[in-house]
Each structure stands twice: as structure tokens, then as C-alpha cells.
Amino acid sequence: SRGTDPEKVVAPGGEQVSETWLERHSFGLPRARGMATAESPWVVFTEADYGSGCFRLPKRTSVVTIGFLTALYGLLQIVGLYTRRTKIVVGGFSNFTTLAGAVLGAITILFGLVGMNGAHEKDSGQIRMFAQFLLFALLVCFGLAVMDYIVLSGCEDTGMDLTKGERNPTMDILSRTGMCMEFRTGFLVFAVIHFLLTLFFYFEVKSLVDVMTSGLGHKIR
């Protein structure tokens, strides 16, 4: 903590050291200045500034934003059960991928809220769970996207689902309106964007976990 001299901080035993000395021995970890006491005679580094994240937002604010966007995407996946308007974004071009996407969407909303709460409450455990879920969701969404693209490849064949050899109402509509190529291209573009964004979100959330678990409670003489 700071003493009477604004350029000094309290060290063990009550002596003061320079800010330069403190920075040199802080290992670049985030810190908040706290008073050294007889019970705790060390300068303790605690959370003060976790650094900046995406869009130059503070890392915790960045993770809250990521949690909100993740939950919003999960809501769109559930909406895909009832409308075809969101399919080019979230997929669901067969009965299986539609249902699987909706189930994943419900879980995604839950973990999005967990991530938001963890960042707000500075709970590294909840944030770590959110990061692990993002990685899991990335793998599941990749598998569903591959399945959807295979279904879309049969769009021109009078709306046939080539994976089952039966008619698919969504594919039938696209085939009759001549939108097969546009939807296939659009879906592929959105799938790549979603994959890259989720990967970026994962590393962004994981970086906050790393800072919290490595920086908090670090003590120096």
C-alpha cells in the first residue's frame, strides 16, 4: 500500500520501497495495494486490474460480454426449432441437427449465464467451467455443421436428405425457390465465422482464468 510518500509503498516491517523496486519484483502480475500488518507482514498482490480483453474492454467486462453473446446464440439455436429464418446462422437442416442444436442451445444459455456470473463475482471456478464448455461446444457445433452441410449437398435433388434418402421440407423449399447454392455458401461462411469466434472467445475466457489463478494471492518480500 502507499505510504505518505506517493512514490513509495509499504514493504515488510513497515519500511518503504520505491515503485520501481515493486514493479521489478511483481513479475507483471495484477495487483491492488493493501496495508502490510503484523499478522500479514508481506505486500500481497491481489486483483486490481486484470488487463484489457477484446475491443480493449477490461478482461472481466469482456468475459461478461462473451457470456451474453454466447447465451444469445443459444437462444437462436432454440428458436431454430420453430422457424427456418435462423437456420443459415445456427444450422438445423435435418430433424436430428435441429433437435441437437436446440438441446445444445439450452445448455449454452446456462453456461453463458455461468460465465457472466463468474466474471461479475470474480469466481475463477465458474469462468473455467465456461471456458471448458466453449471448447466442448466448438467440437459439437463442428460435428453438427458437417452433418448439415452433407444434408445441404442434396438440396438440388428435389429437396432430398441424402443421409436418409427421404424428403426434407426445408430442403424442398430451398430447391423449389432455387436458393440451394446461396444457402449452402451462406451457411458455410457463418459456420467458419462461428468457429473462429468461439475459438477466440475460448482463449479470451481462458486468459482471464490464467490471470486470476496465477496473479491473486501472490506474495513478495
SVG drawing of the C-alpha trace seen along z (x, -y; Angstrom):
<svg xmlns="http://www.w3.org/2000/svg" viewBox="-42 -12 56 55">
<polyline fill="none" stroke="black" stroke-width="0.4" points="0.0,0.0 1.1,-3.6 2.7,-5.4 2.8,-9.1 5.1,-9.4 3.1,-8.9 6.2,-7.3 6.7,-4.8 4.9,-1.6 4.8,0.3 7.1,3.4 7.6,5.9 8.3,4.3 6.8,1.1 9.7,-0.2 9.0,-1.9 10.4,-0.9 10.1,-2.6 7.5,-1.9 10.3,-0.9 11.5,1.8 7.9,3.0 7.3,3.2 10.6,5.1 9.6,7.7 5.9,8.0 6.5,10.3 4.0,8.3 1.1,9.7 -2.1,7.7 -2.2,6.2 -4.0,3.9 -2.1,2.2 -3.0,3.3 -1.6,2.4 1.1,4.6 0.2,5.6 1.8,7.5 -0.4,10.5 0.5,10.3 3.9,8.6 4.1,9.1 2.9,7.0 0.1,9.0 -0.8,8.8 -4.5,9.0 -6.9,8.2 -6.9,4.6 -6.6,4.7 -6.8,8.0 -5.8,6.1 -7.8,5.5 -9.6,8.0 -11.4,7.9 -12.4,4.4 -10.0,3.0 -12.6,3.7 -11.4,4.7 -11.0,8.5 -13.9,9.1 -16.2,6.9 -15.0,8.7 -15.9,12.1 -19.3,10.8 -19.9,9.7 -18.8,13.1 -21.2,14.8 -24.0,12.6 -23.3,13.3 -22.9,17.0 -26.3,17.1 -27.9,15.1 -26.6,17.6 -28.0,20.4 -31.4,18.7 -31.2,18.5 -30.5,22.3 -33.7,22.9 -35.6,20.5 -34.4,22.7 -37.0,25.3 -39.8,23.1 -38.6,21.1 -36.3,21.5 -35.2,17.9 -32.3,18.6 -31.1,21.8 -28.5,20.2 -26.8,18.9 -27.3,21.8 -27.9,24.7 -30.5,27.4 -31.2,28.6 -32.3,32.0 -34.6,33.2 -31.6,34.5 -29.4,31.5 -32.4,29.2 -33.1,31.1 -29.5,31.5 -28.9,27.8 -31.8,26.8 -30.6,29.0 -27.1,27.6 -28.7,24.1 -30.4,24.6 -27.1,25.8 -25.3,22.8 -27.7,20.3 -27.0,21.9 -23.2,21.8 -23.4,18.3 -25.0,17.1 -22.4,19.1 -19.7,17.2 -21.3,13.8 -21.9,14.5 -18.3,15.9 -16.8,12.8 -19.0,10.5 -18.3,12.3 -14.6,12.9 -15.1,16.7 -12.3,18.4 -14.0,21.8 -17.2,20.7 -15.1,18.9 -13.0,22.1 -16.2,24.1 -17.4,21.6 -14.1,21.8 -14.3,25.6 -17.8,25.5 -16.8,23.2 -14.3,25.8 -16.9,28.6 -19.5,26.6 -16.9,25.8 -16.4,29.5 -20.1,30.4 -21.0,27.5 -18.3,28.5 -19.8,32.0 -23.3,30.7 -22.1,28.3 -20.5,31.1 -23.8,33.1 -25.8,30.1 -23.5,29.4 -23.9,33.0 -27.7,32.5 -27.4,29.3 -25.5,31.0 -28.7,32.8 -30.7,29.6 -30.8,29.6 -32.1,33.2 -35.7,32.1 -35.2,31.5 -33.8,34.9 -32.0,35.6 -29.2,37.8 -28.3,39.1 -31.7,40.8 -33.0,41.0 -36.2,39.2 -37.7,35.8 -36.7,32.9 -39.3,30.0 -36.6,27.3 -34.5,28.7 -37.7,29.0 -38.4,25.2 -34.8,24.2 -34.9,26.5 -38.1,25.1 -37.0,21.5 -33.6,22.0 -31.8,20.9 -29.7,24.0 -26.3,22.5 -26.9,19.3 -27.9,21.1 -25.0,23.5 -22.5,20.7 -24.1,18.6 -24.2,21.4 -20.5,22.3 -19.5,18.7 -21.4,18.4 -20.1,21.7 -16.5,20.6 -17.2,17.3 -18.8,19.1 -15.9,21.5 -13.3,18.7 -15.3,16.5 -15.9,19.4 -12.2,20.3 -11.3,16.6 -13.8,16.5 -12.3,19.6 -8.8,18.2 -10.2,14.8 -12.0,16.5 -9.1,18.9 -6.7,15.9 -8.8,14.4 -8.7,17.7 -4.9,17.8 -4.5,14.3 -6.8,14.9 -5.2,18.2 -1.6,17.1 -1.8,13.5 -4.1,13.5 -2.6,14.0 1.0,13.7 3.2,12.5 6.6,10.9 9.0,9.6"/>
</svg>
